[in-house]
Every structure is written in structure tokens, then in C-alpha cells.
Amino acid sequence: MREIFLGMLGLCMGTTIASGVVAFIISLGIVPRFAGITGSAAQVRLYEECSMLGAVLGNVVFLYQRALPLGNPGLAVYGSFSGIFLGSWVVALGEVVNIYAILIRRIGLVKGIGLVIFSMALGKVVGSLWFFFF
């Protein structure tokens, strides 16, 4: 009985935290901004619902530690989508709080902004590969 109670408590607490994180992402306007950039603004509500569903399902998978029998291709797809999500989240959060605009103004960067963004993405990829393989 104790394990059932602790399992349910963990699920409820994790869902609360995951919902808070997704609500934070949505309240910053990151989801509508992505929808506007991609030209799919009519599906903003669907994106927000998918974000909440992903948070809840991710919490359940993490809590119950069940392996999904998807093999290496499934791992590659999952890792790619996770990396894209995390990278987009970091860049969007930085954009929302105007970090890049302030940095570019302070260092006087006029040309090569695309190269700077590409370098940041490349650094993220190299750092992730270093972490996972070494």
C-alpha cells in the first residue's frame, strides 16, 4: 500500500512540475512565436495541448522506468527531437529576454550574426556528443 501511495504521490508531483514548466514555456509566448514563424498559427492550441501531453507522458515514462522497444532507430529519432526541442527552447528563451540583441549591441557585431548562431548550434551538438560518448 505504501508503494502505491508513493507512486501516486510521485506521479502527481511530477505532473505538477511538468505542467508548470510547460505553462512557463507557453506564457513566454514561445509556442505562438514558433507557430507564427512556421506559418501555422491556426494550430497554436494543438501545439499547446501537445506540449502538455508530452510533459505528462514524459513524466509517466520517467516515473515507471519502462523501456520502449524502439531500438537504435527509435533512439536516434527521440534524441533528434529532444535535441531540437531543447535547442529551440534555449534560443527562444534567450530571444524572449533579449539576450542576443543586448549582446550584439554591446560587442558591436554588424555582420556574421548567422555565423554566430550556427556556431552556437554547432557547439551544442559537439558538447552533447562529447558528453554522451566520452
Secondary structure by P-SEA (a helix, b strand, c coil): caaaaaaaaaaaaaaaaaaaaaaaaaaaaaaaaaaaaaccccaaaaaaaaaaaaaaaaaaaaaacccccccaaaaaaaaaaaaaaaaaaaaaaaaaaaaaaaaaaaaccccaaaaaaaaaaaaaaaaaaaaacc
